[in-house]
Amino acid sequence: MFRILIAKPGLDGHDRGAKVVAHALRDAGFEVIYTGLRQTPEQIVRTAIQEDVDLIGLSILSGAHLQLSRKVIDLMKKEGIDHIPLFVGGIIPADDVDELLRIGVKKVFGPGTPLSEIVQQVKILLSGGVTNTSGS
């Protein structure tokens, strides 16, 4: 069974979307580890290592998606787990999607992305496929 970490980095205190995605992935048969609010990039990477996850999802609504994603990716490289795909969801301006993909994020999901699409894209990521595009 694939293990997916859903994390809320940064200071934003809104986690409804992250919880909805976590439940949808669990309902689709994945084992989901949810970190809770206000996790540091260091805590996220440490949890990914401890839980031996196959995929990491970040939910970011604070506007710090580029900085937080970059920090998580840098730490993943440092810890030797940069082979684990990373996706990001939240309030992501269209202008920032290409930069997120360029730095190593595999998939970006914006507000309103259907849960069925997220589940489908997660399955593709876990099968080794990379779509390198944003969700709706």
N, C-alpha and C positions, 0 to 999 in steps of 0.2 A: 504494500500500500504506500502510495506517495504521501510524503509529509510536506505540508505547506505552512510557512510562517507568515502570518499577517501582522504587520507592525505599524504603530502610530508614532513616527518620530516627531520631535519638535514639541512646541508648546501648545499647539491647538488642542482644544478640549472636546472636539466633536468627533465621536467615533461611531455614529449610527451606520454610515456607509460601510465602514470596515467590518462591523459586526454582521451586516446584511450579506456582504461578500463572503465572509467566513462561514456563515450558515449555509449559503448556496453551495460553496465548495464542499462542505461537510455532507450536505444532502446528495451531492454528486459522487460521494464515495471516497473522498480524500480525508486524510487525517490532518486536521488544522490546529495549529498552535497560535493563539492570539495573545499578543504581548500586553495589551492594555495601553492606556494613554501615556503620553509624555516620555517615550523611550529615547535614549541617546543612541546615536549610531553605534557606539561601542557596545551598548547593551543588546542591540539588535543582532550584531555580528556574533557576539558571545552566545546568544540564545540559538542562533542558526547552527553554530558549531555544536553546542551541547545537545540540541535536539536532532542533529543529523538530518537537516531538512533537504528536500529536493528542489524547493522553489521558495523565493522570498517575495512577498508583496508589501509595498509601502503605501499607506494611505496618508496623503498630505493635503491639507486644506489651508495651511498657514501662509502660502506664498513663498515658502523657502524650499520648494521642491528641487531646484537645481543644486543648491548648497547641500541639502540633506542627502540627496541621491548621490552626489559626487563623493561625499564623506563616507557613506556606506560602501560604495564601490571601491574607494581607496582602501578602506579597512578590510574588505573582502579579499582584495589583491594581497595585502600585507599578510593576512592570515592563511592565504592559499586556498580560499574557497570561492574564487572568482569564476569557477566553472558552474556555480549555482546560478540559474537564471533569476533575474530580478525584474519585477514589473511594478509600475507605479499607477496609482489611481487617485483621483481627487480633482480639485480645481486647478487645472493645468492650462494656461493660455496656449493657444495653437502655435504661437511663435516659439514656445519653449520645447515643443514635442521633438523636433529634429535634434536639438541639443541634448535632450535626455537620451535619445536613441544613439547619438554619437558617442556619449560617454559610457555607454554599456547597458543602459536599461533596454530590456528586450521587448516590452510592450507598455503602452500608456493608455489608460482608460479614463475617459472624462465623465462628467456627470451625465446621468441618463443612459449609460451603456447598459443594454439588457443583460441580466444575470446569465442568460443562456449563452450570450456571446463571450462573456468572461470565462465561463466554464469551458466552452469550446476552445478558446485561445489558450487557457491554462493546459488543457490536454495536449494541444499542439506543442507548447513549450516543453512540457514534460516528456514528450516523445522525441525531443531533439530538434523539432522544427522551430524555425524562427520566422516570424512574420515581419518583425521590425517596422511596425506601423502603429498608429494610434487607433484606439477603439472609437466608436461613435460618441 
